[in-house]
Amino acid sequence: MNRPALPTRRRGAVRLLLTTATALALVTGCGGSGGSEATDAKGTKGTKSTGGFPVTLTSAWGTDRVEGEPLRVATVSDGDTSIALALGIVPVITPDVEDGDPVAPYKQRALDELDVDRLKTYDDSDGTDYEAIAAAEPDVILGMNTWDMDADYAKLKPIAPVVTFRDKKHADTLTWQERLKTAAKALGRSEQAEQVIAANREAIRDAAQDNPVLKDKTYTYTVVHPEQITFMSYAEQDPGVFEELGLRKTERAKNYTAAKNGVSLENLDQLEADVLLVTYPFGDEGLLSASELENNKLFRSLDAVRGGNFAVIPSENTLSSAIAYPDALSASWVVEELTPLLAKAARGK
């Protein structure tokens, strides 16, 4: 089934997010096999840094000082690679998160915009490969989207300045915008970061305006995990893109928390909402299959299901994981992919 076309206004905003930084890009010459454009003596193309140096960054593990404009950037997570690409930077080395699988659509689009065939990667199946990162000779190492900095920092710092969290709890609590801005400061790309954030804000605003059917509709978002059906849209859950597009949580959301979010088969009526969204990111390894849940008698009796106000968020194209872990590169693509699903479910049969 073909995905509904985006309104021209929103397509422009989505594309702007991926091209804003590219037009101002710092592209490292050793970042990939593409990039046939001529570069200057520093191996860069586009405009120079917009920030002042040196930059001193204090993290939970120590203090790092970036003396001058970084030209060679290494990353320790896919989210950090997204930050670099969103700012128009091709990392000299990144973890091989795809491991033979197709590149996520939003990342591939960014690579195409930057005229890069593929990224240089290291095998991260046993954790961060410090030797591979050292061999790439980075000027700075991005670690704004990692849970492994306790183990990594002491081994990364001798290689290059490490850009990471000010507080350990920020590994879970920082928004993608905050991560982007912290990294951009160290890279001298604060102006570009603000442009990326503004473009994403425009994409969301346009999507909401183009789909008034979403305004004030209640929603429940549930994920079928291996051990339970999880009520993901609990009261204190970051509302993220759902509520930015006009939806709001149900009254039942207050019954759930991050520590208490399981829904039993006997209580599937707890999922009731104007718009019901389910995803199966673990496939056959989930608690139950899509057909088992969607043929469940109680589930089928829900008004949202009977009225056609039910949608499955696909995991095959990485949409469900991008919703769970938004970053500087995926955020606008999520709006592009998710909005038609939400609007169709909000309209119902």
PENORBEL-V45699 format. One record per backbone hydrogen bond with DSSP energy under -0.5 kcal/mol. NH is the residue of the N-H (numbers start at 1). CO is the residue of the C=O. E is the energy in kcal/mol with one decimal. If there is no record, write none. Layout:
nh:NH co:CO e:E
nh:NH co:CO e:E
//
This chain:
nh:10 co:7 e:-0.6
nh:11 co:7 e:-2.5
nh:12 co:8 e:-2.1
nh:13 co:9 e:-1.4
nh:14 co:10 e:-2.8
nh:15 co:11 e:-2.6
nh:16 co:12 e:-2.1
nh:17 co:13 e:-1.7
nh:18 co:14 e:-1.1
nh:19 co:15 e:-1.4
nh:20 co:16 e:-2.8
nh:23 co:19 e:-2.3
nh:24 co:20 e:-0.6
nh:24 co:21 e:-0.9
nh:25 co:22 e:-1.7
nh:27 co:25 e:-0.5
nh:28 co:26 e:-0.5
nh:29 co:43 e:-0.5
nh:31 co:28 e:-1.9
nh:33 co:118 e:-0.9
nh:35 co:115 e:-3.8
nh:40 co:44 e:-2.0
nh:43 co:40 e:-2.0
nh:50 co:188 e:-2.7
nh:51 co:188 e:-0.8
nh:54 co:66 e:-0.6
nh:55 co:66 e:-2.5
nh:57 co:55 e:-0.5
nh:57 co:64 e:-3.4
nh:59 co:57 e:-0.5
nh:59 co:62 e:-3.3
nh:60 co:165 e:-2.1
nh:64 co:57 e:-3.0
nh:66 co:55 e:-3.2
nh:67 co:65 e:-0.8
nh:73 co:71 e:-0.5
nh:74 co:140 e:-2.3
nh:75 co:93 e:-1.9
nh:76 co:142 e:-1.5
nh:81 co:77 e:-1.8
nh:82 co:78 e:-2.2
nh:83 co:79 e:-1.8
nh:84 co:80 e:-2.3
nh:85 co:81 e:-2.7
nh:86 co:82 e:-2.8
nh:87 co:83 e:-1.5
nh:88 co:85 e:-1.7
nh:89 co:84 e:-3.2
nh:91 co:89 e:-0.7
nh:92 co:73 e:-2.4
nh:93 co:73 e:-0.7
nh:94 co:120 e:-1.6
nh:96 co:122 e:-2.4
nh:97 co:95 e:-1.8
nh:101 co:98 e:-2.2
nh:108 co:104 e:-2.7
nh:109 co:105 e:-2.3
nh:110 co:106 e:-1.6
nh:111 co:107 e:-2.6
nh:112 co:108 e:-2.5
nh:113 co:109 e:-2.2
nh:114 co:110 e:-1.9
nh:115 co:112 e:-1.2
nh:116 co:111 e:-2.6
nh:120 co:31 e:-1.5
nh:122 co:94 e:-2.0
nh:124 co:122 e:-0.5
nh:127 co:124 e:-1.9
nh:130 co:128 e:-1.1
nh:133 co:129 e:-1.9
nh:134 co:130 e:-2.7
nh:135 co:131 e:-2.4
nh:136 co:132 e:-1.1
nh:137 co:134 e:-1.4
nh:138 co:133 e:-0.6
nh:139 co:72 e:-3.4
nh:140 co:72 e:-1.5
nh:141 co:161 e:-2.7
nh:142 co:74 e:-3.0
nh:143 co:163 e:-2.9
nh:151 co:148 e:-0.9
nh:152 co:148 e:-2.1
nh:153 co:149 e:-2.5
nh:155 co:152 e:-1.0
nh:156 co:152 e:-1.9
nh:157 co:153 e:-2.8
nh:158 co:154 e:-0.5
nh:159 co:156 e:-1.7
nh:160 co:156 e:-1.7
nh:161 co:139 e:-0.7
nh:163 co:141 e:-3.0
nh:163 co:161 e:-0.5
nh:164 co:162 e:-0.7
nh:170 co:167 e:-1.9
nh:171 co:168 e:-1.7
nh:172 co:169 e:-1.7
nh:173 co:169 e:-1.3
nh:174 co:170 e:-1.6
nh:179 co:175 e:-2.1
nh:180 co:176 e:-2.5
nh:181 co:177 e:-2.4
nh:182 co:178 e:-2.1
nh:183 co:179 e:-2.3
nh:184 co:180 e:-2.8
nh:185 co:181 e:-1.9
nh:186 co:182 e:-1.3
nh:187 co:183 e:-1.4
nh:188 co:184 e:-0.8
nh:188 co:185 e:-0.7
nh:189 co:184 e:-3.3
nh:193 co:189 e:-2.3
nh:194 co:190 e:-2.1
nh:195 co:191 e:-1.6
nh:196 co:192 e:-2.2
nh:197 co:193 e:-2.5
nh:198 co:194 e:-2.4
nh:199 co:195 e:-2.3
nh:200 co:196 e:-2.1
nh:201 co:197 e:-2.4
nh:202 co:198 e:-2.2
nh:203 co:199 e:-2.1
nh:204 co:200 e:-2.2
nh:205 co:201 e:-2.5
nh:206 co:202 e:-2.7
nh:207 co:203 e:-2.1
nh:208 co:204 e:-2.5
nh:209 co:205 e:-2.3
nh:210 co:206 e:-2.2
nh:211 co:207 e:-0.8
nh:211 co:208 e:-0.6
nh:214 co:211 e:-2.0
nh:215 co:212 e:-1.3
nh:216 co:246 e:-2.8
nh:217 co:214 e:-1.9
nh:219 co:248 e:-1.8
nh:220 co:275 e:-2.0
nh:222 co:220 e:-0.5
nh:222 co:277 e:-2.7
nh:223 co:230 e:-1.9
nh:224 co:279 e:-2.3
nh:225 co:223 e:-1.2
nh:225 co:228 e:-2.2
nh:229 co:263 e:-0.6
nh:230 co:223 e:-3.1
nh:230 co:228 e:-0.6
nh:231 co:261 e:-3.5
nh:232 co:221 e:-1.6
nh:232 co:230 e:-1.3
nh:233 co:221 e:-1.2
nh:234 co:232 e:-0.9
nh:235 co:253 e:-2.1
nh:235 co:256 e:-0.7
nh:237 co:234 e:-1.9
nh:242 co:239 e:-0.8
nh:243 co:239 e:-0.9
nh:244 co:240 e:-1.4
nh:245 co:241 e:-1.6
nh:246 co:243 e:-1.0
nh:247 co:242 e:-1.8
nh:248 co:217 e:-2.3
nh:250 co:219 e:-0.8
nh:253 co:250 e:-1.2
nh:254 co:251 e:-1.3
nh:255 co:252 e:-2.1
nh:256 co:253 e:-1.7
nh:257 co:260 e:-2.1
nh:263 co:229 e:-2.8
nh:267 co:264 e:-1.4
nh:268 co:265 e:-0.9
nh:270 co:267 e:-2.3
nh:271 co:268 e:-2.0
nh:272 co:269 e:-1.4
nh:275 co:218 e:-1.6
nh:276 co:309 e:-2.7
nh:277 co:220 e:-2.8
nh:277 co:275 e:-0.5
nh:278 co:311 e:-2.1
nh:279 co:222 e:-1.7
nh:280 co:313 e:-0.5
nh:282 co:224 e:-0.6
nh:283 co:280 e:-1.5
nh:285 co:282 e:-2.5
nh:286 co:283 e:-1.8
nh:287 co:225 e:-2.2
nh:293 co:289 e:-2.2
nh:294 co:290 e:-2.9
nh:295 co:291 e:-1.1
nh:296 co:293 e:-1.4
nh:300 co:296 e:-2.7
nh:301 co:297 e:-1.0
nh:302 co:299 e:-1.4
nh:306 co:302 e:-2.8
nh:307 co:303 e:-2.5
nh:308 co:305 e:-1.2
nh:309 co:304 e:-2.5
nh:311 co:276 e:-2.4
nh:313 co:278 e:-2.7
nh:313 co:311 e:-0.5
nh:314 co:312 e:-0.7
nh:318 co:315 e:-1.8
nh:320 co:314 e:-1.5
nh:322 co:318 e:-2.1
nh:323 co:319 e:-2.1
nh:324 co:320 e:-1.8
nh:325 co:321 e:-2.5
nh:326 co:323 e:-0.6
nh:331 co:327 e:-1.9
nh:334 co:330 e:-2.5
nh:335 co:331 e:-1.5
nh:336 co:332 e:-2.1
nh:337 co:333 e:-2.5
nh:338 co:334 e:-3.2
nh:339 co:335 e:-1.9
nh:340 co:336 e:-0.5
nh:341 co:337 e:-0.6
nh:341 co:338 e:-0.5
nh:342 co:338 e:-2.3
nh:343 co:339 e:-2.9
nh:344 co:340 e:-2.1
nh:345 co:341 e:-2.1
nh:346 co:342 e:-2.7
nh:347 co:343 e:-1.9
nh:348 co:344 e:-1.7
nh:349 co:307 e:-2.3
//
